[in-house]
Amino acid sequence: MVRLLITLIFCALSIQAHATTKITATVDQNPAVVNQSLLLEVTADDSLGDKTLDLSALEQDFLVGRTSVSSQTQSINFKTTRKTIWRTVLVPKKVGQFTIPAFEIDGQFSEAFQLSVQAANEASSVANDVFMTVDLSQHDIYVQQQSLLTVRLHLAAELQRGSLSEPIMPNALIEQFGKDTEQQEIIDGKRYNIIERKYLVKPQQSGQYTLTPPLFSGEVMVPSARRGNFLSFNTTKPVSVAGEKIAVTVKPQPSEAQGDWLPSELVILAEEQSEQSTFFVGDPITRKITLTAVGVSQEQLPQINLSLPDGLRAYADQPQITSGTRESRLISQSTTSFAIVALKPGTYTMPAVTIPWWNTITNRQEFATINAQTVTVEASPDIISEVPTTSDETNTVTVIETQAHWLQWLFLALWLATLAAWFFTWYLQRPKSQTVAIKNGTNKPYLALLAALKQQQASQSLQLLLPWLNQVLNSQFVSLAQATAHINDSALNAAIAELEASLYGSNEGSWNSQTLLAQVQKINKVSYAKQEEGTLKINP
């Protein structure tokens, strides 16, 4: 009975001891560094894991991270101790002296204390294992002008895990540019692993703004306080760091700006072109134009268009667009290749190519220009050889007509008599019905064109179109453009344009000849039917 009573007394004393708790609050560094994390620990000498810690009083001067709770129970020589620890990462927002208030848990209070926060360049005595630097390429920019934000996270401790939030700026589009890079650097004798990330910042409205850099939250490996005789242990420590906020001035678009709004430090328009100045009809004239702009995203680059005179037709490839950085400046470049085809001989002047842009350094309107160019286009030798020369025959007839003589009338009379005799003989020996078909020329151009089309020979088909059209139209056109304009068939013109695009445009090799083959067969059939209607018939 006595032993039972003693046991109950000890239990009551144990319960009473644990009912009385002591609350302590500490930080892992004092002084601390602005925008760099410190660890706040609040410890209760009891098992109070179901209790919450109110940290709202710190939110005005600190970024308050997530709070973790752990409990420990230890028994030594039949003496049991319990402990509850609340750990929270704090990031000071500004430099100064701050009061860490007393925290209340289960009716007990910790003691308040002072915390000194120094600027990063003043905290040489503080072991900065993790810190962040941020840099904005331009603080005073125009609306929709690109600025490059570079964030560098310095780690002297081994990173266990971590995440980086996105930067924030009102009325601005912010997106990550490129991939993260990693390098090592020694600063004040300490080796740091540096992770760099870049962002493009493009404001959409003018005004005064504050750019809030990203916040890094993670865990790093640190030596444990528990050490054995032969072994040492590492543990993780939560950290959070943030960069300093940046003031940004965004200016509106000037009223005197011309054309599409293109704010840039430098815009260059260059061209790669052959030194050849004389071409033949049907031969492509290649122009490769490159537009380079500093501080401009790919989406802001204007499209390059060519204004060409009548008789020239342009086929543009898909622009090749790239971007990169140099000396913290974003550089975007667009390259467009054009194949220009002359439809008829002549001398052509291709107008100048001009891109208006706003110089953000001098604050004035400027123009990137490629000067006008003149080219000479001659008729294709293959086409000219098919056109018969009639100048000599015409001159001969003219000479005979000018040499009038009485023998002309004699020869004319004899010719008429011969014709009358031939007609009389034919009339006596004629069948009951006879048809004499009048055929003009030969069918060789048509057959050659059909063969080229059926074999998908694009270049050969284009060369044979003009001889065939000259046969069909009974004409002697010197260019394909003249012949197609005379026949005025929209379906044929569309099929020929598709053929030319496959030869000189970006879809080289993708041509299907069936459409053009059908149009050629249709036009040739209609032309032959018209010839049949004009056949001369002589009836008894």
Secondary structure by P-SEA (a helix, b strand, c coil): caaaaaaaaaaaaaaaaaabbbbbbbbccccccccbbbbbbbbbcccccccccccccccccccccbbbbbbbbbbcccbbbbbbbbbbbbbbcccccccccccccccbbbbbbbbbbbccccccccccccbbbbbbccccccccbbbbbbbbbbbccccccbbbbbbbbccbbbbbccbbbbbcccccccccbbbbbbbbbbbccccbbbbbcbbbbbbbbbbbccccccbbbbbbbbbbbbcbbbbbbbbccccccccccccccbbbbbbbbbccccccccccbbbbbbbbbcccccccbbbbbbbccccbbbbbccbbbbbbccccbbbbbbbbbbbbbbccbbbbbbcbbbbbbbcccccbbbbbbbcbbbbbbcccaaaaaaccccaaaaaaaaaaaacccaaaaaaaaaaaaaaaaaaaaaaaacccbbbbbbbcccaaaaaaaaaaaaacaaaaaaaaaaaaaaaaaccccccaaaaaaaaccaaaaaaaaaaaaaacccccccccaaaaaaaaaaaaaaaaaaaaaabbbbcc
